[in-house]
Amino acid sequence: MEKFEDMLQDVETVLATERPRLLRLCTRITGNALVAEDMVQETLLEAWRHLDDLREPEKFAQWLSGIARNVCLRWLSRQARETAQSLELPLRHEEGMTSLAETLTADFDVEVEMERQEMAELLDRALDLLPTETRTTLLERYVRESSLSEIATLLGMNVNTVSMRLQRGRLALRKVLATELQLESENYTPVEDDSWEHTSLWCHLCGQHRLLGKFKPEQLELHLKCPGCCPEAGDFISTNSGLTLLGGVKGYKPAMTRMGNWVNYYYRTALNTGSVPCCSCGRPVMLRFGMPDNASSWMHRRETPIVNLFCDHCESRCYSSLEHLALSLPELNQFRRQHPRVRMLPPRFIEAQGGRALVSSYESVTSSARVEVVTSLENFQTLQIGGQV
């Protein structure tokens, strides 16, 4: 690269030259070419403002890539925060009847960004388990986009050695993802087997077992069961068929994220307005309560109110307990991200705000964290969310 003094004299030209490379980098991180344009612009502006902070002019390209990566990660973080807020959707009857599909479609774009961020965090954890030299080589090549010759100069070795180290590094990274982080990395691997298989998701009823799953996205089917809480053949923690939102998902955790968004919207629309469009035929389905005949045994044991939506036209059925519905609240989603292994405590019924209410409690198995949701049994609104985190 030309001398730093010469670069300063024509810094605008230098930054413009770097723009195509930065655009490719930002597109890979954000997954959105339009967003990447904004990220590049912000990167170049930030680089201009902090040019005095550049201590090693010969590493200008790497320095610029580092700024771009931080800009993109800040954007992903904002997207995650906005997702939590966007889940508190307006539940007016007209919107519930006319814009369910549009709302869910919009949520999916955000969910994909969150999934990408979780994947990046998983890779960061995997890289931390590698030897320092291997991790440095991989980061320089695939994150900072340094050339083989630049990496060779940085590490004091020849290009052939760098190439060999990169090959070994990729193999080592795959091994880490297939061993130490196997259960988590499986969340991003398509499921092809039709048999029950172990997932990385903990049962929220007992917190003692990882869930077993069957997932066939091409057939829009997702079934989960706990080997401890669901001993019978027909028992499930969650069973879903025919929901188009399951299409195109590549793992259990992303599928459950989408399901949680949908559950929170769909059932709360029913509770607030008295009806929702049928999932299968789109006709209005009236709000009902009662235990379905095919409900799992754990639902019968807990004896909490069940929202039971049955379509008289096409005879499709959706149902959920109020306790399970509380788990789909944004605050509970955040609690479970911080404490993936939780268990559901016995329900309690109290008097609150002049009426009868249900207290749903969840506690971490690995810490003292606990959260409670108080739901009115008069109007089914969430009265209070609190606890010790």
C-alpha positions as CSV (number, residue, x, y, z in Angstrom):
1,M,0.0,0.0,0.0
2,E,1.2,3.5,-0.6
3,K,2.7,5.6,2.2
4,F,0.4,6.8,4.9
5,E,1.2,10.4,4.0
6,D,0.2,9.9,0.4
7,M,-3.0,8.1,1.5
8,L,-4.0,11.1,3.7
9,Q,-3.6,13.4,0.7
10,D,-6.1,11.4,-1.3
11,V,-8.1,9.6,1.4
12,E,-11.5,9.9,-0.4
13,T,-10.1,8.0,-3.4
14,V,-8.6,5.3,-1.1
15,L,-12.0,4.8,0.7
16,A,-13.9,4.7,-2.5
17,T,-11.5,2.0,-3.8
18,E,-12.3,-0.1,-0.7
19,R,-16.0,0.2,-1.1
20,P,-16.7,-2.9,-3.3
21,R,-14.8,-5.1,-0.9
22,L,-16.6,-3.7,2.1
23,L,-20.0,-4.1,0.3
24,R,-19.3,-7.9,-0.1
25,L,-18.3,-8.2,3.5
26,C,-21.3,-6.3,4.9
27,T,-23.7,-8.3,2.6
28,R,-22.3,-11.6,4.0
29,I,-22.8,-10.5,7.6
30,T,-26.2,-8.9,7.3
31,G,-27.6,-11.1,4.5
32,N,-29.2,-8.1,2.9
33,A,-27.6,-6.2,0.0
34,L,-29.7,-3.0,0.6
35,V,-28.8,-2.9,4.3
36,A,-25.2,-3.6,3.4
37,E,-25.1,-0.4,1.3
38,D,-26.1,1.6,4.4
39,M,-23.5,-0.3,6.5
40,V,-20.7,0.5,4.0
41,Q,-21.7,4.2,4.1
42,E,-21.6,4.2,7.9
43,T,-18.3,2.4,7.8
44,L,-16.7,4.9,5.5
45,L,-18.0,7.8,7.5
46,E,-16.7,6.3,10.8
47,A,-13.3,5.5,9.2
48,W,-13.1,9.2,8.0
49,R,-13.8,10.5,11.5
50,H,-11.4,8.1,13.3
51,L,-8.5,8.1,10.7
52,D,-6.2,9.5,13.4
53,D,-6.7,6.3,15.4
54,L,-5.1,4.2,12.7
55,R,-1.8,3.1,14.3
56,E,-0.6,0.7,11.5
57,P,-1.2,2.2,8.1
58,E,0.0,-1.0,6.4
59,K,-3.0,-2.7,7.9
60,F,-5.5,-0.2,6.6
61,A,-7.7,-2.8,4.9
62,Q,-7.9,-4.9,8.0
63,W,-8.7,-1.9,10.1
64,L,-11.5,-0.9,7.7
65,S,-12.9,-4.4,7.8
66,G,-13.0,-4.4,11.6
67,I,-15.0,-1.2,11.5
68,A,-17.4,-2.7,9.0
69,R,-17.9,-5.8,11.1
70,N,-18.6,-3.7,14.2
71,V,-21.1,-1.6,12.3
72,C,-22.9,-4.6,11.0
73,L,-23.0,-6.3,14.5
74,R,-24.5,-3.1,16.0
75,W,-27.2,-3.2,13.3
76,L,-27.9,-6.9,14.1
77,S,-28.1,-6.1,17.8
78,R,-30.6,-3.3,17.1
79,Q,-32.7,-5.7,15.0
80,A,-32.8,-8.1,17.9
81,R,-34.0,-5.4,20.3
82,E,-36.6,-4.2,17.8
83,T,-37.8,-7.8,17.4
84,A,-38.7,-8.0,21.1
85,Q,-40.6,-4.8,20.8
86,S,-42.4,-5.8,17.6
87,L,-43.7,-8.9,19.2
88,E,-46.0,-6.7,21.2
89,L,-48.3,-6.5,18.2
90,P,-51.6,-4.6,18.2
91,L,-54.4,-7.1,18.7
92,R,-57.4,-5.2,17.2
93,H,-60.0,-7.4,15.7
94,E,-59.8,-5.9,12.2
95,E,-56.0,-6.3,12.0
96,G,-56.3,-9.8,13.4
97,M,-58.7,-10.8,10.6
98,T,-57.0,-9.0,7.7
99,S,-53.2,-8.8,8.2
100,L,-52.1,-12.0,10.0
101,A,-50.1,-13.2,6.9
102,E,-48.4,-9.8,6.4
103,T,-47.5,-9.5,10.1
104,L,-46.0,-13.0,10.2
105,T,-44.1,-12.5,7.0
106,A,-42.5,-9.3,8.4
107,D,-41.5,-11.1,11.5
108,F,-39.8,-13.9,9.6
109,D,-37.3,-11.5,8.0
110,V,-36.3,-10.3,11.5
111,E,-36.3,-13.9,12.8
112,V,-33.8,-14.8,10.0
113,E,-31.5,-12.0,11.1
114,M,-31.7,-13.2,14.7
115,E,-30.9,-16.8,13.6
116,R,-27.9,-15.4,11.6
117,Q,-26.7,-13.6,14.7
118,E,-27.0,-16.7,16.9
119,M,-25.0,-18.6,14.2
120,A,-22.3,-16.0,14.4
121,E,-22.2,-16.3,18.2
122,L,-21.9,-20.1,17.9
123,L,-19.0,-19.7,15.5
124,D,-17.3,-17.3,17.9
125,R,-17.6,-19.8,20.7
126,A,-16.2,-22.5,18.5
127,L,-13.3,-20.4,17.4
128,D,-12.5,-19.7,21.1
129,L,-12.0,-23.5,21.6
130,L,-9.2,-23.6,18.9
131,P,-5.5,-22.9,19.4
132,T,-4.5,-19.3,19.2
133,E,-2.5,-19.6,16.0
134,T,-5.4,-21.5,14.3
135,R,-8.0,-19.0,15.4
136,T,-5.9,-16.0,14.3
137,T,-5.4,-17.5,10.8
138,L,-9.1,-18.2,10.3
139,L,-10.1,-14.7,11.5
140,E,-7.6,-13.0,9.4
141,R,-8.6,-14.9,6.3
142,Y,-12.4,-15.1,6.6
143,V,-13.4,-12.2,8.8
144,R,-10.8,-9.5,8.0
145,E,-10.4,-10.8,4.4
146,S,-6.6,-10.7,4.5
147,S,-4.8,-12.2,1.6
148,L,-2.5,-15.3,2.1
149,S,0.5,-13.1,1.6
150,E,-0.7,-10.6,4.2
151,I,-1.3,-13.3,6.7
152,A,2.1,-14.8,6.0
153,T,3.7,-11.5,6.6
154,L,1.7,-11.0,9.8
155,L,2.5,-14.4,11.2
156,G,6.1,-14.6,9.9
157,M,5.7,-17.7,7.7
158,N,5.5,-18.5,4.0
159,V,2.3,-18.6,2.0
160,N,2.3,-22.5,1.7
161,T,2.3,-22.8,5.5
162,V,-0.6,-20.4,5.8
163,S,-2.6,-22.3,3.2
164,M,-2.0,-25.6,5.1
165,R,-2.9,-24.0,8.4
166,L,-6.1,-22.7,6.9
167,Q,-7.0,-26.1,5.7
168,R,-6.3,-27.7,9.1
169,G,-8.1,-24.8,10.8
170,R,-11.3,-25.5,8.8
171,L,-11.1,-29.2,9.7
172,A,-10.6,-28.3,13.4
173,L,-13.5,-25.9,13.4
174,R,-15.8,-28.6,11.9
175,K,-14.6,-31.1,14.5
176,V,-15.5,-28.6,17.4
177,L,-18.9,-28.0,15.9
178,A,-19.5,-31.8,15.6
179,T,-18.3,-32.6,19.2
180,E,-18.2,-30.0,21.9
181,L,-21.0,-27.9,20.3
182,Q,-22.8,-30.6,18.5
183,L,-26.3,-30.1,20.0
184,E,-26.2,-26.4,19.4
185,S,-24.9,-26.7,15.8
186,E,-27.6,-29.2,15.0
187,N,-30.0,-26.3,15.2
188,Y,-28.6,-25.0,11.9
189,T,-28.6,-28.4,10.1
190,P,-31.6,-29.6,8.0
191,V,-33.4,-32.6,9.5
192,E,-33.8,-35.5,7.1
193,D,-34.5,-38.5,9.3
194,D,-38.2,-39.4,10.1
195,S,-37.4,-41.0,13.4
196,W,-37.4,-39.3,16.8
197,E,-34.1,-37.6,17.4
198,H,-32.5,-35.6,20.2
199,T,-32.6,-31.8,20.1
200,S,-30.7,-29.2,22.0
201,L,-33.9,-27.8,23.4
202,W,-34.7,-28.4,27.1
203,C,-38.2,-29.4,28.2
204,H,-39.8,-26.4,29.9
205,L,-42.1,-28.5,32.0
206,C,-39.4,-30.4,34.0
207,G,-36.1,-28.9,32.9
208,Q,-34.5,-32.3,33.3
209,H,-34.6,-33.7,29.7
210,R,-33.8,-32.5,26.3
211,L,-36.7,-32.7,23.9
212,L,-37.1,-35.4,21.3
213,G,-38.2,-34.1,17.9
214,K,-39.6,-34.9,14.5
215,F,-39.4,-32.1,12.0
216,K,-40.5,-32.3,8.4
217,P,-40.6,-28.8,7.0
218,E,-41.5,-29.9,3.5
219,Q,-44.6,-31.4,5.0
220,L,-45.2,-28.5,7.5
221,E,-44.9,-30.8,10.5
222,L,-43.2,-30.2,13.8
223,H,-43.6,-32.6,16.8
224,L,-41.7,-32.4,20.2
225,K,-41.9,-34.5,23.2
226,C,-40.1,-35.0,26.5
227,P,-39.1,-38.5,27.4
228,G,-40.0,-37.9,31.0
229,C,-43.1,-35.7,30.8
230,C,-44.6,-37.4,27.7
231,P,-44.4,-41.2,28.5
232,E,-47.4,-42.2,26.3
233,A,-47.1,-42.7,22.5
234,G,-49.6,-40.0,21.8
235,D,-48.2,-37.4,24.2
236,F,-46.4,-34.3,22.9
237,I,-45.0,-31.1,24.4
238,S,-46.0,-29.5,21.1
239,T,-47.5,-31.0,17.9
240,N,-48.2,-28.9,14.8
241,S,-49.2,-29.8,11.2
242,G,-50.1,-27.8,8.2
243,L,-48.8,-24.4,9.4
244,T,-47.2,-22.7,6.4
245,L,-44.8,-20.7,8.7
246,L,-42.8,-24.0,9.2
247,G,-41.9,-24.0,5.5
248,G,-38.2,-23.4,4.7
249,V,-37.0,-23.6,8.3
250,K,-33.8,-25.6,8.8
251,G,-33.7,-26.6,12.4
252,Y,-35.7,-27.0,15.7
253,K,-34.6,-23.8,17.4
254,P,-35.5,-21.5,14.4
255,A,-38.8,-23.4,14.0
256,M,-39.7,-22.9,17.7
257,T,-38.9,-19.2,17.4
258,R,-41.3,-18.8,14.6
259,M,-43.9,-20.9,16.4
260,G,-43.5,-18.7,19.5
261,N,-44.1,-15.5,17.5
262,W,-47.2,-17.1,15.9
263,V,-48.6,-18.4,19.2
264,N,-48.3,-15.1,20.9
265,Y,-50.1,-13.3,18.0
266,Y,-52.7,-15.9,17.1
267,Y,-54.1,-16.9,20.5
268,R,-53.9,-13.4,22.0
269,T,-55.9,-12.2,19.0
270,A,-58.6,-14.8,19.9
271,L,-58.5,-13.9,23.6
272,N,-58.8,-10.1,22.8
273,T,-61.3,-10.2,20.0
274,G,-63.2,-13.5,20.5
275,S,-62.3,-14.9,17.1
276,V,-59.5,-15.6,14.6
277,P,-59.1,-16.8,11.0
278,C,-58.9,-20.6,10.8
279,C,-55.3,-21.7,10.2
280,S,-56.5,-24.0,7.4
281,C,-59.4,-22.4,5.6
282,G,-59.3,-18.8,6.8
283,R,-62.9,-18.7,8.0
284,P,-63.6,-17.1,11.4
285,V,-63.2,-19.4,14.4
286,M,-64.9,-18.4,17.7
287,L,-63.0,-18.5,21.0
288,R,-63.7,-21.6,23.1
289,F,-62.3,-23.2,26.2
290,G,-62.1,-26.8,27.2
291,M,-59.7,-29.8,27.1
292,P,-59.6,-31.5,23.7
293,D,-60.0,-35.3,23.7
294,N,-56.5,-35.8,22.2
295,A,-54.7,-33.4,24.6
296,S,-51.5,-34.8,26.1
297,S,-51.6,-36.3,29.6
298,W,-49.5,-33.4,31.1
299,M,-52.2,-30.9,30.2
300,H,-54.8,-33.0,32.0
301,R,-52.5,-33.2,35.1
302,R,-51.9,-29.4,35.3
303,E,-55.6,-28.5,35.0
304,T,-55.1,-25.0,33.7
305,P,-57.5,-23.2,31.2
306,I,-57.1,-24.4,27.6
307,V,-57.9,-22.1,24.6
308,N,-59.6,-24.5,22.2
309,L,-60.1,-23.2,18.7
310,F,-62.1,-25.6,16.5
311,C,-63.3,-24.8,13.0
312,D,-66.8,-26.1,12.3
313,H,-66.2,-25.7,8.5
314,C,-62.9,-27.7,8.0
315,E,-62.7,-29.4,11.4
316,S,-59.2,-28.3,12.1
317,R,-58.2,-27.6,15.7
318,C,-55.6,-25.4,17.5
319,Y,-55.3,-25.4,21.3
320,S,-52.9,-24.1,23.9
321,S,-52.9,-23.8,27.7
322,L,-52.7,-20.3,29.2
323,E,-49.4,-21.4,30.9
324,H,-47.9,-22.3,27.6
325,L,-49.2,-19.1,26.1
326,A,-47.3,-17.1,28.8
327,L,-44.0,-18.6,27.5
328,S,-44.5,-16.8,24.2
329,L,-44.5,-13.4,25.8
330,P,-41.4,-11.3,24.7
331,E,-40.3,-11.0,28.4
332,L,-40.4,-14.8,28.7
333,N,-38.5,-15.2,25.5
334,Q,-35.8,-13.0,26.8
335,F,-35.8,-14.9,30.1
336,R,-35.4,-18.2,28.3
337,R,-32.6,-16.9,26.1
338,Q,-30.7,-16.0,29.3
339,H,-31.7,-19.2,31.1
340,P,-32.3,-22.0,28.5
341,R,-32.9,-24.6,31.1
342,V,-36.1,-23.8,33.0
343,R,-39.0,-25.7,34.6
344,M,-42.6,-24.8,35.1
345,L,-43.8,-24.7,38.7
346,P,-47.4,-25.8,39.7
347,P,-50.0,-23.2,38.8
348,R,-51.6,-21.0,41.4
349,F,-54.9,-19.2,41.4
350,I,-55.2,-15.8,43.2
351,E,-57.4,-12.7,43.4
352,A,-55.9,-9.8,41.5
353,Q,-57.4,-6.5,40.4
354,G,-60.9,-7.4,41.5
355,G,-61.0,-10.8,39.8
356,R,-59.6,-14.3,39.6
357,A,-56.2,-14.7,38.1
358,L,-53.7,-17.5,37.1
359,V,-50.1,-17.3,38.3
360,S,-47.7,-19.1,36.0
361,S,-44.2,-19.5,37.4
362,Y,-41.0,-20.6,35.7
363,E,-37.6,-21.0,37.4
364,S,-34.1,-21.7,36.1
365,V,-32.7,-25.2,36.9
366,T,-29.1,-23.9,37.0
367,S,-29.5,-20.6,38.9
368,S,-31.9,-18.8,41.3
369,A,-33.5,-16.9,38.4
370,R,-37.3,-17.0,38.5
371,V,-40.2,-15.2,36.7
372,E,-43.9,-15.2,37.3
373,V,-46.7,-14.2,34.9
374,V,-50.1,-13.2,36.3
375,T,-53.0,-13.6,33.8
376,S,-56.5,-12.4,34.5
377,L,-59.1,-15.1,34.1
378,E,-61.7,-12.3,33.6
379,N,-60.3,-10.7,30.4
380,F,-57.2,-12.8,29.9
381,Q,-54.9,-9.8,29.9
382,T,-51.4,-10.1,31.4
383,L,-51.6,-8.2,34.7
384,Q,-48.0,-8.5,35.9
385,I,-44.6,-10.0,35.0
386,G,-42.0,-10.1,37.6
387,G,-39.4,-12.2,39.4
388,Q,-35.8,-12.5,40.3
389,V,-33.5,-12.7,37.3
